[in-house]
Amino acid sequence: MNNNQQSNKTSAGTNAAKVKQQNSASGSNKFGTEFASETDVQAVKQQNAQAEAKKNQNAGQ
């Protein structure tokens, strides 16, 4: 029985089956959706356009 338990652990002693179970129970993309909802897409696009224009202006000098 001890050999069976060892086969489920990594060299660092992590129980892979338990980690997989915890990961599936916690839900997916928890952080991705949290931060995406706080982002103002239009503001980011505007800032990117301004930065690109400034970069092009500086490159021309």
Secondary structure, DSSP 8 states (H G I E B T S, - for coil): -HHHHHTTB-TT--BHHHHHHHHHHH-SSHHHHHHHTT--HHHHHHHHHHHHHHHHHHHH-
